[in-house]
Amino acid sequence: MRRYIILGLMLLGSMFSYANISISNMEKELSTIGISDKNIENAKIILGMALKKHRIMLIELDQKELEINKLLIDDPEKNWFKINKIFDEIGQINSNVKKNQLKTQIDVRKYISKEDFLRAKGIYLENQGILRKTTIDVQIHQN
């Protein structure tokens, strides 16, 4: 089971690369590779809503941690069942965060494929001077 969770998190991390660079910053590059303005706008809307949900869930996590700290200060033995319940709620919120990330990824891919995003990301990084092509890169991509 642990293997599947680790594999899922690694897959999720690689798939959720949309969050690394904002689509708003890459609009020109996405348009250059042929993504329509409407699809770019739809993807931005989806990512904006997901970011709001994510922030709300992070605030909920902070609130739960504060509740636990308060219960620990008061009397941990007396409040053990409440603390246990709050830990379960924290686990549920963490699960919802991951589900939200995956659902967002699936929804965004309806408008921008992974391959198109990675091509646009490469162009963006080259334009920013972050990524430079070496002669080896050029030879590999020519083959």
N, C-alpha and C positions, 0 to 999 in steps of 0.2 A: 504494500500500500504506500509506504514511504517513497518507494521508487517512482510510483506514478505521480505522486504529489510533486516531487522534485522535477521530474520530467515535464509535468504540466507547467510548473513555474518557469522553467527554462524556456519552454515553448512560448509561454505567455510573454515572457520578457523579450524574446526575439520578435514575436509577432506584434507586440505593442510598441514598436519602434516609432509609431506615429507621434508619440508623446515627446520623443527626444528633440525633435525640431518641429516647431509650430508650422502647420500648413499655411497659416497666414504669411509667414516669412518666405514660403516657397511657392507662392501663387504663380509668379512669372515662370519658374522652372516647370511647374505642373502644366501650365498652359503650353509651354514650349514642346513638351512631349505628347501633347494632344488631348489632355484632359479638359473637358468643357468647363466653362465658368460656373455653370449650374451645378455640376458635380462637385467642384471645389467648394462652392458655397454650402451645399448640403453636408459635405464632410465637416466643414468648419462648424456648422450648427450642431451636428452630432457630438463633436469633440467639446464644444462649449457646454452643452448640457451635461456631458459626462464629467467634465471638470467640476461643475457646480455640485453634482451628486457626490463626487469624490471628496470635495472640501467639506461638505456636510457630514459625511461619514467620519472624516478625520476629527471633526469637532466632537462628534458623538463619542469617539474613542477617547479623546482627552477628558470628556465629561465622566466617562466610566472609570478612568484611571483616578480621577479626583475623588470619586465616590469611594473607591477601594481604599485610597489613602486615608480618607476621613474615617472609614470604618476600622482601619488598622490602628489609627491613633486612639479612637474611642476605646475599643476592647475587641481585639482580634478573635479571641475564643468565643465570646458571646455573639459576634457578628459573622461567624464562619459561614453559615448557610447563605447569608446575604452576599458575602464575598464570592462564594462559589457560584452563585446565580449570576453575579455581575461578570465573572470570568467567562461563563457560558455566553452571555450577551456580547462580550468582546469578541469571542470566537465567531459568533454569527455575523457581526459587523465586518470582521476581517474577511470572512467568506463572501459577503456581499460586495466588498471592495473588489475582490478578484473577479467575481461574476460580472460586475459593472465594467471592468477593464476588458474582459473577453467579449462581452456583448457589444461594447463600443467598437472593438476591433472588427467584429463581424459586420456591424452596420456600416462602418467606414469603407470596408472592402467592397460594398455594393457600388460605391462611387469611385474609389481609387484602388486599383489592384496593388498587391504587394510589389510586383515587379515594376509597375509605373512609379510607385512611391520611391523605391530604391534607386531607380534611374534619376528621378528628379532630385533626390537627396544627394546623389553623387554630383550632379551638375551644380547644385547649391553649394556644396562643400568646396568644389573647385572654384566657383566664383568668389567664395569668401576667402580663398587662399588657405583653407584648412587642409584640403586634400590635394596633393599634387601627383600627377601621373608620372610614373617613371617609365623608362623605355621598356622595362619588363611588362608593366601594366598594359602599355600600348600593344606590345606583341601578343600578349595573352588575349586581349579583346579583338584583335584582328583575326585570330584563328578561329 
